[in-house]
């Protein structure tokens, strides 16, 4: 369903670009008044109505597909590697339990690296 709407959205967006580029601007008729020729594809005034309606229809379909794709992207559940992650099991440290009356031995210090000897 999403793939069909996406393909329709792409086709309508390309068609909308082409239809808008085919339309003549508002100032195109001004050149014809002063002797320039108005070169329109569908005639002098017949194409404006057809292209305007086609542009309106394509814009409506474009907006509907945009809203539909936005709705579907919000409804999609995304799976993550963190969803199936389990908490690491912590094994208890091998620390002796304190017994009454017996002192605990101190941990042995880690030997520190010795400084290099310098020659006199």
C-alpha positions, 0 to 999 in steps of 0.5 A: 500500500505504501509502495503504491502511494509512493509511486503515485506521489512521484508520478504526480509530482513529476507531472505537476512540474511539467504541467506548471512549466507548460503554462504561460505566464501572466505577462505572455499576452502583453508581448502579443499586443505589441506585435510579438506572436504568442506561441502557445501549444493549444491555441490562444485561449483554449489551453489555459482552461485545460491546463489550469484544471489539470494543475488543480487536479494534480495538486489535489492528488499531490496533497492527498498522497503527501498526507497519506504518506505522512500518516503511514510514516507516523503509524509505522512501528520501528524495531530497534536493537534495544527493544530485544536487549536483555539486561546483563546478568551480574554475577556476585563478586567473590567477596567474602562475607564479613564474619563477626570477630574476624578482620578482613584482609586488605587488598594487595596494592597494584604495583606501580610502574617504576620510573626509569633510571637516569644516568648521572 
